[in-house]
Amino acid sequence: MIVAIDGPSGTGKSSTSKAVAAKLGLSYLDTGAQYRAITWWMITNGVDVDDADAVACAAGKPVIVSGTDPSHPTITVDGVDASGPIRTQDVTSKVSAVSAVPEVRALITDLQRSIAASAEQGIVVEGRDIGTTVLPDADLKIFLTASPEARAARRSGELKGADVHTTREALIKRDAADSSRKASPLAKADDAVEVDTTDLTLQQVIECVVTLIEEKRAAK
């Protein structure tokens, strides 16, 4: 069972995906963390992230390994634990530029497909282009949405006291960048089930997704 969960930041993708995978005994993959990891490597190694050619040339150098245990997802770059460093504001502000480079997307997409293919019990894969590009044949595709206000409130809460207005503007800016890029833009797959999480608690979203998966399993 391969489940693709897409959507913009602040819709509850990560929390929902991890909880659902843990509840149903599936593996879990945060594809956004992989793009953050390669961005962090670029910054750390002095690559100009605004120079697409430089990013493309360096894209194949870092070795990114993702652990798929939903209760303890891990990510390493060249053997170094990157779970903390990839969540900094510096990485957040630059990840859209790096992930827009076609060579980066091709490499990371291949990595994601190989991880999904090797998940014996099935996997929940969350990101922005999973249902449309990475795993177009996924058994179930879900697209989470929420109002910009709700997303900003959630994200600023995660960032411990960040200004909601500033966070909202940053989210809208990133949405625009991710939706307009030429390589695998953020988009809802035609056959995806859309779930608006604006007025739902996290537990309600988890229950909704679990129900969708169980219905799909029963129909197979």
Disulfide bonds with the S-S distance in Angstrom:
none
